[in-house]
Amino acid sequence: MALPEDRTIPPEKFPEKVQRFVGPQAPPPMKMMLARGMVPMKPLVQVCALYQLALTDDAELRTTAVGTLRKLPANTMVGIAKQPMLPVVLDWLVDIYGDAEEVVRAVLLNKQTDTDTLVRVAAKADEEICELLARNQARLLESPALIKALYLNRNTRASTADRVIDFAARNDLDLSDIPGYRDILAAIKGVQLDARTPEEEAELDAKFRATKDACTVLNDKAQDDEAAEAIVQQALEELDTEAAEPEDKRGRSVAGMIRDMNIAQKVRLAVMGGKTERGILIRDTNKIVARSVIRSPAISDAEAMVYAKDKGLIDEVINYIAKNKKWTRHYQMKLNLVQNPKTPINEALNFLKFLRASDLRAVSRSRNVPPPIAKAAKAMLRSRNG
């Protein structure tokens, strides 16, 4: 299923007595009577009629119609939301009653609700609504996009995220548009998800939630790329300090909490996390984790530029950056890659020819670049100087 572009209800679908109030030729006073709830009709028909008015160009009519709907008792709306009705109306109810969980739950459990609506809700839903959607295996089979939305939602429990990905894999669903999906499957392969006790899952979820919340605090402090990198470096320094402490006292810093995650959790955090999480995770010793970070579509050019000059990152990350045409269009990116000894020689030589004379001179004298790069820089300087 998919919601139509034209969301209006054909007037002929309404009872004949209602058509004269919702039809395109209906006089404005009659429409306003309907919008104010002054026309007797069945509750389900009234909701659909108010929806129709809420799509008009008349701002006053729209506001009045929505206000009338909001005045209906919550228990009445829950009952209505459970009834068969047009998917476009159900989708609208989610917007109008986003703060009324019982109404939203009724909409999500309605068989007539379009999967587009479920996906939209899943992307920003709270933990309980995510659980509700994750338990609906029929809808998960119908829409891999729903699994993706749940997986990328920060509020989805860690144990639930594992289960929906495992469910997708067992049912051969295509989730290849999730960054690092193959790595995610590799990370959870062999994990006996069904063998986890409720207590183990609760502990897993609690740790993931605590780490996520701690990362949120750091991301809120990272007002710009420079601040984010400073926060990351501080977190990594704290991790080094913890490494020298007794094991039972470790894990109090954010970096320590991330370090103690399993591979699947780290990969998920890399995909859905912010700048600080990515900055910490890209330094992870596990290639699967670092690979997931650098392939995240959320990485900005500025972030990639910082990573390009980090000599401590794995070769695969630097190679990926060097082959990314979007990132390497920046002069500073070319310079950073030339100066990083992990950049493939052929790529570094290609970037070298774009450098200014002053930077070429610095590279030619540097002991931190491979000898072939320094030698090529000297040759280019001589060539330019005639």
ABEGO torsion letter per residue (X at the ends): XBBBABABBBAAABBAAAAAAABAABBAAAAAAAAAGABBBBAAAAAAAAAAAAABABAAAAAAAAAAAAABBAAAAAAAAABBBBAAAAAAAAAAAAABAAAAAAAAABAABBAAAAAAAAAABBAAAAAAAAABAAAAAABAAAAAAAAABAABBAAAAAAAAAAAAAAGBBAAABBGAAAAAAAABGBBAAABBAAAAAAAAAAAAAAAAAAAAAAAABABAAAAAAAAAAAAAAAAAAAABBAAABGABAAAAAAABBAAAAAAAAAABBAAAAAAAAABABAAAAAAAAABAABBAAAAAAAAABAABBAAAAAAAAABAAAAABAAAAAAAAABAABBAAAAAAAAAABBAAAAAAAAABAABBAAAAAAAAAAAAAAAX
